[in-house]
Amino acid sequence: MNPFSSGTRLRDMIRAIRACKTAAEERAVIRKECAAIRAAIDENDHDYRHRNLAKLMFIHMLGYPTHFGQMECLKLIASAGFPEKRIGYLGLMLLLDERQEVLMLVTNSLKQDLNHSNQYIVGLALCALGNICSAEMARDLAPEVERLLQFRDPNIRKKAALCSIRIIRKVPDLAENFVNPAASLLKEKHHGVMITGVQLCTELCKHSPEALEYFRKKSTEAIVKTLKDLVNSPYAPEYDIAGITDPFLHIRMLKFLRVLGQGDADASDYMNDILAQVATKTESNKNAGNAILYECVETIMSIEDSGGLRVLAINILGRFLSNRDNNIRYVALNMLMKAITVDGQAVQRHRTTILECVKDSDASIRKRALELVYLLVNESNVKPLTKELIEYLEVADQEFKGDLTAKICSIVAKYSPEKIWYIDQMLKVLSEAGNFVKDEVWHGLIVVISNASDLHGYTVRALYKAFQISNEQESLVRVAVWCIGEYGDMLVNNIGMLDIEDPIVVTEADAVDIVETAIKRHDSDLTTKAMAMIALLKLSSRFPSCSERINNLIAQYKGSLVLELQQRSIEFNSIIASHQNMKSVLVERMPVLDEATFIGKRAGNIPASLSTSNGAAINLPNGVSKSAAPLVDLLDLSSDDVPVPSSSGSDFIQDLLGLDLSAAPEQPGNNLAPKSGTDVLLDLLSIGTTPPVQSTASATDILSNQEKSPTSQLDGLSSLSPLPASKFPAAVSPTIDLLGGLAPNVASADENGSVYPSIVAYESGSLRITFDFSKTAGSPQTTLIHATFKNLSPNIYSNFIFQAAVPKFLQLHLDPASGSTLPGSGNGSITQKLRVTNNQHGKKHLVMRLRIAYKVDDKDILEEGQVSNFPRNL
């Protein structure tokens, strides 16, 4: 016989397929066999139809298309014999699913078979219906299935119950029809029927509140009695598994009790005794017993219960943690994470065992245990738990140190009782796993150090010692370099000594050695080297005796291939060589950073220091009179409220200020990538970006501007990172004042006859700012702006300060304002002149962000906004 004729036996085809050595050979065999089956289908071959369908099912399981044989399934189902129907129904379940339109044709055959006198054929129809039943078939055949729930044979009742579950899931409206038949199944003695009946009742409770109430009233007592009989039943060999009678029925009943008891105190109270009995009587030395105990614990934690039973459940989970089976320990950790919200005190008793799981060899258990430890930490146990975790950090696997470090840092920041303890723990973490610490962690440490004025000396000495022990940790190096640059004199002179520390001898040369080591480390990145260079510049003022050595160190990077380092080297050398009279002012200590603002923004909170959407000002909780009015706050660089857009494929100004300037041409070669919004410290230090040479203001330009105006340092913003999109109202249209339209537009003209209309740059309910423009002869890229400030409220504004920021391609200089007091009701004004130089004149337009600070009745007020409606011909 031809091995590929329609009469080939299934085993012969399987043997031929397995003999293939390549995928191409297998495809050829399948192709020939499918061709033979198609030919047999066309000839309407009755003798081998069941054999062909069996082969099609095997081909289907190999992943080849078999749609051409779907109708053969229907023909076999319509046959009279049991063998043909069995193959037909099996093919129906394998080759078709509920989405197939062909399935509609089999509904009538199913209805006939559900009413067949042969119970085995009825069983086949129930199996097929339970697997592929669609919503339409469920509605048509539900009465037959409901009737079969009362069938004489237990196997049919069992299959009818499972089929009913499928029908209820497809058509929940039919649930009420199955409530009474399902309740009757709970009285069955046959375990197979009972387990499916319990499953059906559970499904009904999920889909029908009426069914849930019915079972609570009618079936709670019965199911508790049945479970009690099952727990106390003698040995039954037909149901025994590892010494436990039918653990599958145990678990199904416990799940049903959980559904009944959830949210109902009476039902929960009724089942307390049996749950306690299951929890205490079930042996835990076998998997079957552990499965029942786990389900019992989950039921106890879900129902309305008193504390005693929950303590018993949590103690069972504590025993699970000592089990050698990793799966049991993992599910115990999962359940304890849920239990901690219900009874945290009971979980705390197993803290030692949970900590041991953090050191487990299984990675999944380690991570889950670490998450549980994080939830266990509170103000009372933070010190011992942190000590344990840091000790384990020393021996932890490299792949686990990242997760462990993140959790330790979060715990220390959240529950730190005092700043000195916070600094000590963070230094330990940085010393052990500084390379795994995220940037916002060491940023936060620097903010805390900046605010702890009485710990500056202690911190810089601790960092000096830590650096000498482990200088390969990048984050530790950065914090140490920053602190030595800021507080190097306190390190050398042992200023701010605490009782708990011993004095150390550190010379000025030793302090410079630390920074030199950091900048010359082969694995130091750009951020670390840039911070080290700034530290050297500051130390050149604090340590005059080392000034020449520091100058030589900085000068080594004049020829650096990294533009950022090269630029810093040239500018810092210029400061040291040509600006000695003002160097001490330039490199004085950084003002205290606002700790509350940094923590709030890192947590994703909306900053409180904002103006409202209609422009009305909101009082700042910390005031604007702090010693630091950081440029970061002006540009809102640390805000996480809106995502930072990517600069690829979009204009840099749009990335910087969040404006839609699609008319501005895109500059090729602009590879400036936005940095993280929380990168506060890097932005303050101008670290992390490499600006184009043409668009960067030199240090001497900034210094010359600073001599003229106290606010001219804003010109240095050209090295800051891009901004997130602004949350403030869109600026005024170039032609229409959307906030009122009443402000006059006064146009000015230059010597070439170009007209520049005046604009209202900013207007709120209390303040209006007007810009008038002019040009200087022979310098089209330079624009002179005459700003006029008018007070629209009846109150007098004192301590009036105006600040502005521009993108990298612009340079800004501000002259001093005409005054600091702004009369009310528009009776007077303050004027101020600005000079803006556009290095990409004709390609990009002017944009600007504004900040205005003033006092009203001794209250600090801050308003912010942005200007994008500059005339296009500027």
VEXSE-190273 format. One record per residue (C-alpha): x, y, z. Coordinates in pm, whole numbers, plus 50000, padded with zeros to 5 digits. Each point is the difference from the previous one (the first is absolute). Layout:
// residues N
XYZ...
//
This chain:
// residues 874
500005000050000501205034949918501215014350335498375033349912496604987149885496915008950200500054964950146503365004550176499764992750366500705028050251502994981850149501564996049654499685037349933501525008350340502874976149929500625016349659499995034950154502404990250278502364984749747500495034049835503435015050062499275035849891497085023950023499724999749622499534962249998497325002950269498155026749802500114977549690498514970650192497265022050147499275015149660499584965749836497834987150286497775030949989499614995649625498894963850051497525010650271498585027249772499544974349726498184976850240497755028650111499165008149639499144963349936497804999650314501884970150135497894986350291502274971050094503055020650094498375032750109500754994050372503614990149917500505031149786498675022250278502354983750253502925007649770498775035849955499985004650378503634988550019500945023349711498185028250180502014993950317503195003249795498875035149903498934994849640496685013749862497104975350005496995022549935499034979449696499004971150229497575018850227496914987849819501184964150049499565005050375496365009449950499404969649776501484976450258497955016150280496854994349794500894962949967498044974850202502884979950148501855008150322503564995949854499285024849718498425024850242502954997050237502505009049726497655027249870499595016950338503744997750070500725016349664497365026350074501755009850324503475000449841499435014449654497285025650078499365026250264497005021250097500905027249745499514977249700496775005549807499944962849912499184993650364496445012349946499354968849789500774976250286497455014150247497214977349881502214969050017501015009350355496375004150103499154965649862502984983850171499185016650334496654982049981501504966949879499164967750177503674989950011501555017050302503484998349845498875020349701498375024750242503385002250176501785007549669497575028149922500425015150350503804998949970499935017649662497495026050117502035007150314503095006849787498755020349701496635013750108499245034949864497415024350139497454990549733500474962850060499725005850377496615016549964498744972449769501244970150202499765012450361496664982150068501464966349897503075005150219497825010750295497944968549960503104978249993501055013350342497324976250136501084970449780500184965750166503674993749913502535019150219502485003949713497385018149792499085022350295503685008250048500485009149634496755019949996501235020450298503275008349824498095008749682497715022850207503055019550118500905007349638496425010949923499905023750302503315016049899498725005649648496495011750097499875011950365496275007649960499324962450003501514996050350496645000950180498854968849810502804979250152499775010950367497614972850125501574971249801503455010950121498865000750363498754964449967503444988549884501485010750337498124971150165501614973849775502014971550151502024994849682503155021050036500325006249627496515014649982500485019750321503265016349892498435011649673496905011250190502125021150239501825014549700496685008549832498675016750317503205020750030499645011849641496335008950056500945021250305502525019449792497495008449726496765004450197499615019450331496604983350042501624965649976502625010450254497345010150253498074968149932503004977550066500955019850313496594993150149499374964949871503384983449950502515013850253498954975250268499984970949755503425007249856501535004550348498544966650110501274982749685503505014350050499974989250365499044964649898502745000149740502655011550250498964973550254499334972349747501814966850038502434986349745498384997049657502354983749746498125012449693500425036550108503204998850206503025020949892503025000450233497854990650297497405027249938496504992649879499325017649670502135031950035498495013449677496555000650157501495016150312501415028549792496825005449797497925002050316502405024550164499835022349693496204998750012500035009150371502285029449920497465013349750497144995150248501815016050294501475030249823498065030550118497554980350215500684998750375497344973650080501214975149739503625006650104499194993650364498274967349914503064986449816502645010250258500014966650181500444978549691502785022849869501844997350330499524962149988501414997849646502945022350096500944979350304499224964549883501545000549651503534986249983502595021949827502594973449917498444992849659499205022349704496304991350019499845011950360501915031949921497585007649715497024996750237501725021350266500815027249748496405001049879498795000550361502305029550079498775019049695496404993950106500705011750356501665032049873497095007249764496954995250224498765022750277501854985850295501325007250347503715003850062500604965950159499404979649687502105023849792502944996050239499664962349956500035004449620503095022350008501794974950223499304973249738501635022749740502945004150237500404962150003499865000349621503005023549997502074972950171499054973949741502734987649768497725002149695500605033149822496485000549856498424998050346502235027850134499205021849700496224996950037500395006750374501845032549929497305009749753497264993850255501905018550276500145030649774496204999649991499734992150373502175029150110497235024449915497564980250217502144991250303503475015149975500894992450361499564962549951502225001149689502675019550193500524969450225501464981449701502375028249907503134979550070498884971649774499065024449724503455016350023501584965849955497984996049679501645031949868503284980450007498534969849820501754985449698496815001649789499715033749825496195000550000499834994050375502645026750065498075026449808496654991250155501494999250351501665033749942496675015249899498424985750316502795013850220499435034049844496344998050105500984989350353502185030450068498655026950231501435026550230500584975550284501954973249812501705019949723503454999250166500354962350058498464991049664502225024549812503064986450186499124964449893499455010049637503245020049979501954971050150498524977049737500815025649731503704992850059499634963549893497015002249762500264988249640500775026949744496724994949814498025004950324501845030950125498005023549779496634990350151501404997850352501685034049977496855016749868497914986250289502575009750265500255035549866496225003149991499684987150358502705023450131498505030349824496464992050115500534990350364503235017650098499685011650365502855025449975502275014749737503274986750140498604964349989498775006049644503445012349891501784970750169497784973849837500195016149657503805001150021500024962850084497794992749699502125021749770503174983250127498654964949939497875004649686500425035749875500014988449640496474986450042498555032150148497725020749781500765036649936497075013650202501334981950309503355017650014498325032449892497744996450304503004993050225501685032249885496785019250069499874985750354503685007850059499465035549876497215004950255501894984450294502295029450072501174985450335501094967649826502015014749714503354993450168499014965250118498714990549654503035011949805502334981250236497914968349973500035002649621503775005850000500494967550195497504980849785501655011849677503374986750113498474965550062497744996149694500645025349725498654977049728496365008450084498945027549759497225015450211502235001250309502705017649797497525026349878498645008050346503515000550149501295023649729497025023150044500415001750379503755005549984499485027949750497385016550225501444992650345503674992549937501125026450253497944982450271501754967249912503485014750030499345020250316497834973750178497125024650033496684987950141501414970050189497404978050172500534980950324499704966649820502935005849762503755002350040501985028449840501894991249682502975017249840499285010649643502125025549816498895022049715502044978649764498224968650127496625015349919501165009349650501404964649960496484985850049498555021849723502974992849773499484962650051496335003949910500645019649681502764976549884498164967250068499854981049673496384990050060498725034350108497285012449769499405035449872497795009750296502614989850257502845017749818497955031649955499095000250371503664994350089501025029549782497505022750178501334987450335503545008749890498885035249904498475004650347503054985850176502225024449811498315027650199499874981350333503604987149977502155028349855503164979750061498794973649752498715024749740502834994249753499704962250023496255002249951500445023049701502354974749841497534971750063497195019449834502245010749711500664963349911496514998149851500345029649761500634975249722497414974650110498014983649724496905003550220498675034649922498405004250344503314994550182501935020949751497655029550042500044997850379503794998050004500405031249786497405020350189501184989650348503615008049911498815034149882498255005450336503094990050199502385020749785498005031449920497275004050261501724995950336498155029950142496614983049962500934962950006499154996650369496475012949933499524976849705501074968550184498395006350337497984971950152496764990449833496895013550171497934975750202497914978449769496284997950071499644965050148496204999650017499645010749637502494973749880498284971950192496565010849882500995002149635501844966850012496824984150136498065014549705498065025850199498875032449838502235028650122498225024750223501985029749870497975005849683497595025849871496444989349926498744994349648498455034649986503255016150104499125007150365502984994650225500224974450279502015006750316503154979250026500294979350316503745006350021499935035349859502095013649717502325018050236502074968650062503695003149934499564977549698497615008449721501294971249789499995002749628498634964850007496795012850157499735027449739500124974749719498064973550198502704975249901499234975650281496294997349928498744965149929496405010449937500274996849624502324977849800503065014849838499574997049624502754984549798502065023749791500304976149706498005012349703498775031650175501265035150047502305006150295497995029950118496914978350016501924975450221501345028250214496895020950060497194976549900498775023149721498604991549659502335018749768499544979049693500745030149779503555001650129502364979949773501714970050149503775002050027501934970349863502574985650230498195010650313500694969950218499075014850335498154973650201497775009450290501014988850345497944987450289497705026150150501234991550349503625006749914500035030750225503625000050107501404994049651497895028349865501215023550273503604991149920499465000949620501104963949971498894974349751499535018349667502475009349731498805032349842501105010749654502885024349999498035026849813497125000450243501855001050332500725032050183503595000950118500915003550366501435034749941496705011249842498124987750304502465016850233499845033049817496234999250014500094991750369501955031450072497185020249847496954982750146499344976850293497524979849788502244996049697501034965550119496894987749819502055002549682501814969150124496894979649947501214990949653501664969350152496954987150182498024970149883496715001149805496765007550180496844980150049496875014149842498625029550194496734998450188499345037349970497495016449764501105004049642501535033449927498215027349807499564996849626502305021849789497025020049875497264997050264500115003850380497984969650105499945011250364498135032249928500895014449666499995035250147503735006650014501185024149731502464987349744502605026949951502314992449709503635011149980502295000049694503754997749945502145019149753499154975149721496305006150045499214966450163497055003350236499954982050337496625002350174499875001150378498654969050173498464991850335502554974450116498134990050315496765009550166498214987150309497325014750218502595020550183502905006849763500625009349635503374999049821500425017749664502994995749767501135026749748502694990349749502815016849811503174989849813503575012850006501605011149674502034972949827498944972550244496784983549880500414970750238499845022950307496635012250128499535027050262496914995150214498475027450214497864982750267497285019650181498374985850314496605012850116498184990950320496284994049930499044994450365499425027150266502854986250215503595012749988502614974349894503355002150180503294981349943499024996049634502394976649812499774989549635501904969649865500104983849658501474969049839500684991349635501074968549806503564991949902499995017549664499165033350167502145022350224498275023050246501195030950190497835019150247500645035750111499005010150354496325009050039498935036150048498704992250348498844973050242496615014350107497034998149764497065023450082496484986249993497055006549765502295006649703501145033750140503614993149921502284974749840503444984150016502124996649688502914977549922502124994949688500954966149860502404991149721499504966849818502474986449744498694972649769502884978149877497624983549749498365031649874497674993049708499754963150089498524999850348497765025350172500225015650343498444982450297500315008550369498804988350338499255025950270499965000750378498775029850202500375001650378498685027250232498515006150344496465010450090499335007750367503204981050097498874969249807502294985449733498274996049662501384982649693498605000349646501374981249699499224998449632501524996449655500155022049694499834985349652498155027449810503075020349907499765016449655501344975449742502275025749835502115006450312
//
